[in-house]
């Protein structure tokens, strides 16, 4: 019998842990110019590192959202890899408060090493998640590449008045996180054969769950800012929100949900390389002396949860939406937005 293919053996990275570190990305984009200077309809480009571009349609009320996301396998099963990559890409639309409408596939495949039928399973998994999101996977593009790569380019729609960006968080806002952390740590443990039996499958279940609640949050004026937590970890994406909003933040580590006992995995050396790159990139803006907390909060997430900043006076309204989507366990703040001292945004972990 031919042994099953282990996709992670063909990848040098894993999921959103493949992302280029924030400081390196800044260096790449420096001096490239801003598209907003030449297109008045482009309301959101890459200037604030938001989740998707937002372009104003002819009616003056509707925004076209556009994003793309792809990476190397984070799991061995090709069907699950397709599901995870699709949910992760679609999440960028939900993070802007939008409704996804169309997707195109991006596929890189080592055709001399992996059978085309395995790639077909990846596509089939993606189609399953696209169907769950009520959109069509309408085509795409493929290349022969040394490592398997898969993702989607996704378009969505949102009314201009309902757009949620990573800009807009206000001092006093409460921070809510809709999925637990730990994807990168558990994926590293699985790749190294160190995943405990009771933790098998929990990361995949989290990564394949759509962030469709973002479209519902778009209708709440009390939600001032929103983003999703992916490869830069909770601290990295929160710092992007803070810098875009010219504020700072405080994280209550005890309130942050975790997929498992992550500290024990870290003690066994199961921190992914992306964690170290993340901390090296933005650690100077974080007040957190504890190494375990730093590693968990910098852990690169793949298809992670939504991070929202909401008016504390309307927290009950936000909690009701969470509960109606089966997320009652996440209906509690994990931190607070604080005013910045001077122009520098900082995050304190308590």
N, C-alpha and C positions, 0 to 999 in steps of 0.2 A: 504493500500500500504506500502511495506517495504521501510523505508527511505534509501537513498543512503549511501553507506559506505564512511566515511571520513577517508582516510588513515592517515592523519597527527595526528589523535587522538591516533593512535597506536604507534607513534614514539616519543622517548625522544629527538631526535635531528631533524635536517632538512637538507637534501642534504649535500653539502660539509662542512656545518657548523658542521657536526659530526666529522670532522677530528681532530685527536689528535694535540694539540698545538705544534708549532715547537720546543720549548725548551724541551717539554716532549718527542717528537720523537727523539731528539738528545740523551736524556738520555737512551731511549730504545735501540738505535742503537750503543751506545758507547760500545766498547769492543767486538762487534760481529764479527769484521774482515771484510776485503774488498774482495769481490769475484774476483776483478781484479788481485789479487795476484796469483790466481790459474788458471786463464783462460785468455790467451793472446788474445783470440778472442773477449773478452768482452771489447769493447772500452768505453762504458759508463755503469756504475753500479749505486750504490746509493751514491757514495762518494761526488757528487756535488748536490744531491737532484734534479736531472733532471727529466723530465716528463716520460721518458721511458728508458728501457735498450736497448743497441745497441750491437748486436753481429754480427761479420763478417762472411759471408758465404764463401763457397769454392772458388767462383770466385775471391775473393779478392777485389771486387768492390762494392758489394751489402751488405747492413746491414739489418739484421732482427731486427725490433723494437718490443718490448714486454712490455705490461703494463696491469694493472688491476685497476679498480675503482668501488666502490660500496658504497651505503649509504642508510639511511632510508628516507621515503617519505618526499618531500618538498612541494608536492601538494596533494590534495585529490583525484583527478581523476586518476585511475590506468593506463589508457592508456597514459595519459600525463606523469605520473611518469616513465613509461617505456621509453618513448621518451626522456625525460630529462636525465635519467641515461645513456642511450645509447649514446646520443650526447656528454655527459660529458666524458665518457670513451674513445670514439673515438678521442676526442680532443687531448689527449696526443700524439697520432700518428701524427696528423697534426702539433702539436707544435714542433715536431722534424723535420718537413719538409717532413714527410713520406706519403705514400699512404696506407691506411688500406686495409687488404686483408682477414681477418678472425676474427670472434668473437665467444666467448663462454660465456654463461650466468652464473651468480652467483646469486642464489636465496635463501633467508632465509624467511620462511613463518610461521606465527602462525596458524597452520592448525586447531586448536580448536576454533579460534576466527574469522578467515576470510575465506570465501568460496574459493575453488580452482578456481572457475570461475573468481574471481577478480585477482588472480595471472595470469590467462590466459590472461587477458586484459593487464597486465603489460608486459608480453612477446610479445603480439601483438604490443604494442606500440614500443617496442625495435626493433622488426622485421621491422617495418615501417621505422625507422631511419636508420637501417642497409641497407635496400634496397636503401634508398636515397644516402647512402655512397658507394653503389655498392659492398657491402660485404654480406657474408652469416653468419647468426647466426646459427652455426653448431651444437650446443649442449650446455653442461654445467654441472652444479652440483647444487643440491638443498638440503636444510636441514630444519627441523622443528626448528623454533627459536621463542623467545618471542616477537620479533618485526619484521615487514616486512623489508627486506633488499633486494636490487637488484642492479646489475651492470653488467659489462662485463669485461672479459679478452680479449684484442685485440692485434693482431699481424699486423705489417705493414712492408713495404719495402721502402728503400731509398738508392740511390747511395751514396757511402761514401763521394764523393766530394760535395754532396748537403745537407749533414746532418746539421741541425741547433740545437745547444745546448744552454743551458742557460749560457754557458761560451763563451767568445769572444767579449763582449761589450767593446768599446773603448772610451776613453775620447773624447768628442765632438759629439758622436753619439746622434741622436734624438730618443726619445721614442714615439712609436705609440701604441694605444690601440684600438682594433677592436670591442669592445662591451662596452656599458655603465655599470656603477656600480649601485648597489642598490638591488641586488637579495635578500640578507639576510634580509635587512630592510623590503622590500615589503612582503617577505614570512612571516616574524614575524607579520607584520600588518594584513595580511590575516588570519593567524592562530588565532589572537586575535579579529577578526571581526572589524578591524579598517581600512581596505583597502578602499580607495575612489573609487567610481564607475568608474571614468575615468581611474583608474590604473588597473582595472581588466583585466587580460590576458596578460599584457605587459611583465611581468617577464617570463611567460611561453613561449611567442613568442621568447624572447631573448635566453632562455636556450635551446630551441629545434633547434636553428639555428646552423648548422654545421660550424666548423672552417676550412672548406676545403681550404680556401685561403692560409693556411699554406703550402700546397703542392706547390702552385705557388710561394710563397716567397722562397722556397728552391732553386729555380733556379736563385735567385738574389744574386750575390756576395756581393752586397751592404748591405744585411741584415746580420749583424755580430752575432746576438744572438736572441733567441726566446724562449718564454715559454708561458704557458697559465695561466690565473689568476683564481684561484679556492678558496679553503677553507682558505688559509692564507691571502686573500685580496690582493689588489694591492701592498701595502707596503711590505707585507711578500714575495711575489713572486719576486718583484723587488729587495728586499734585497738579496734573494738567487742568483739572476742574478749578482748582484754587487759583492757578496762574491766569486762566482765562477770565475768572471772576474777580481777580485782584483781592483775594481773601486768604485766610489761613484755615487750618482745621485741627481738630483734636480727635483721636481715635481711642475708644475704650476697648482695649484688646479683649477683655473678658466677654464682651458682648458680640464679638465677631464670630459668626458660625464657621465651624470646621467640619470637613467630611469625616475625619477620624482623629485618632490621637496622633497628630502630626509631629509633636515633639519627639515621640519615640522613634519615628522614621528618621527625623533629622539627626538624632543621636546615633543612628546606624549609618549615617553618611548619605542619606537619600535626597539631598538637596540638588535640584537640577542646575546645570550651568547657567541657565537664564536668570536664576535668583541672584547669583553673584554679579552678573553683568548689570542687572537692574540696580542693585544697591550701589555699585561703583558709579553708576550713572547719576543717581539722584540722592544718594545718602546724605550729602552735605546739607540738604534742605529738611532732613528728618531728625527729630529729637527722639531717639529710641536706643538706649544703651544695651538692651537685652538682645543677644544674638538670636535666640529662638524666635522672639517676636519679630525681629527684622526679617528672618528667613521666611516666616509664614506670611507676613504682610507683603513681601516682595515676590512671593512665589508666582511664577507666570501661570495664568489661568488660560485655558482653552474653552471657548463658549461659556465664559463665566457669567455671573449675574449682573443685573443692573444696579448701578449706584445712583441714588437719587438724593437731592437736597430739597427738603420740603419745609414749609412754614410750620413751626411748632404748634401754632394755634389750630392748624388743620390736620394734625397727626391722626386723629380718629378717622378722618375721611380717607387718608392714605391706608391706614390699617384695615379699613373695611374693604378696600379694593384688593389688598393682599389676601385677606381671608377668603374673598369670593373667588380667587384664583388658586385656592389650595395652598397658600403660602402664609398661613397664620403663624407658623413658627418663626417667620422673618419679620413679623410686625412689631419690631422694636428697634430703637436707634442704636447704631454702632459708633456714632460719633456726632460731632457738632461743628458747624462752620464758625470760625472766629475771625474778628477783624485782624488785618495784618499790621504789624508794626513797621512803618516805612513801606517800601515798595516790594519787599521780598515776601513771597508766600512760603510758609513753613507748616509742617505737620508735626504735632506732638503725639506720641503714643503713651497712654497711661495704663 
